[in-house]
């Protein structure tokens, strides 16, 4: 049986055992659970932020990397399914949007889902064709050039051979997760979704984001932020405020408030 606290898959900097809603947060390519540092302190006291930590990074850096979406979802399903005993929401940015969507569908298929909302951030609808050539298997020099062009990777990392030796395998594995993925079809994800995107994100066209509505059986709302693909960092407080306001409006919160009263 999976556990939440002390589980290497999860970082919970602010445990809330009696939370009304658990918010599972999935990192972007090359990221770790640490990108969600500070979220727990900025959300309501009855929201428990659970930052997902994939193998091969952070405290799990010695573990083998996972480079296929279906394998990662299968592993996550084992860990998250026993924790779906209370209302929960997913937030996934970029690569994390893909992984979180397919994990949500897997939980739905297994009948263990009490999901109340889904936040997709910085990812084009996953049933649309990719808008760039695969890069996970490029030679190092070409791969590094592509990373620099995309932005979001610290310059000190790109200019350090020692750091690159550590992080290139992680980045390649994460890019492979999305670049080898093919939308399998199947049942729509039931429930409501918020889609967050950057005004200047060249990888997520504003004209495309509404097509996430084709992948859910529920309502969808869109929220645009200033910045490019990594607006989740540059507009961190605005993103957290948006998530907080959306969670505040959910029935799971109002039901909990009535029970406490």
Helices and strands as residue ranges (DSSP letters): E 10-11, E 21-26, G 33-36, H 39-42, E 47-52, G 58-60, H 69-81, E 88-93, H 95-109, E 115-121, H 140-150, H 155-158, H 161-179, E 189-190, E 193-198, H 206-209, G 210-215, E 216-217, E 220-225, H 231-234, H 236-248, H 251-260
